[in-house]
Amino acid sequence: ENWTEYFQRLQLGGQEFDSGMYRLNGVEVGHIQHIPIAYPTQTQQMKQRKLAVKTISMEPLVFEIPDFLTSSECKVIIDKSKAAGLSESMTMNDVTDRYDPDERPESNPQGPVQVEEMSDDEKEDFFMHYDQNRDDVMTVSELGRLLRRHDDTAMNTDDLTHMMKVLNLDSDGDGSISLEEFVAVRINPVNEYLKKFKQANPQSKRRISDQTWMSPGEGAIQNVIYRVAELTRVRLNVVLNSESMQVVRYHPGGHYNCHHDSDMLSGLEIEEENEEDMIGPDGQLEGPPCCHEETGEGQMCRICRYLTMMYYLNEG
């Protein structure tokens, strides 16, 4: 087929499947299936190659595909990412390391920014949200969840207990934090403690790497994006409207801890005036549409991760 025929086929995706989006069958761990995939040639004709797709996990479903990228494509992506410039990777909740130098007080230009204290009512709402078993105390494990969610800090039980002692978060020494103790907490000393902890224990940060983003554009990156659509049989417009290619460089000690890539409905903050429009036929909250769908300008959307493609660009 020529390029035009290939492009038209990708736009259809797996529409012949009436049951919804196409899902590749893993069969069993160790199973290898050979799937024909089109690769462009210099004459703009498409040449078929069979890729060996190996199932390495059934739950979650994970495949390994050697030679999905050509060596020249890997080189182009690496070169383009270096030219674009890689910067420190951040997560959505990395708070204490995001100080703006322009906001530092003149009396202490190297010191931390003083974060505005929460009101007592705000602290109480915060406390109730993370008091999962509703026993009116925040346990060590609940405190750990709060820090992972809001400060990108992973602490073990000993670290959390030590912090509670040093900052006097548990003033009565019963091993947990009451609502009264939580409301009395001062935010800035906690932020400064967490900042120093992450500097001394970089493995506690959820993510340590450098990154940049690559737009589809033309050439090698566009070819890869089209190949993803062909392999997954997800319609091309959905793939193109999804998250752009992210190139990540890990140095020794770099990592990205376990995390969720989709927004849970229970975690979304939905304005009261929009809530009525998000109730489904069964009376349950459906939430805003997924961001990869065609939404109106300024319309609220949520991240819905159907699959992740991860490419290894070198052996290092």
Secondary structure by P-SEA (a helix, b strand, c coil): ccaaaaaaaaaacccccccccbbbbcccccbbbbbbbbbbccccbbbbbbbbccccccccbbbbbcccccaaaaaaaaaaaaaacccccccccccccccccccccccccccccccccccaaaaaaaaaaacccccccccaaaaaaaaaacccccccaaaaaaaaaaacccccccccccaaaaaacccaaaaaaaaaaaaacccccccccccccccccccaaaaaaaaaaaaacccaaaaaacccbbbbbbccccccccccccccccccccccccccccccccccccccccccccccccbbbbbbbcbbbbbbcccc
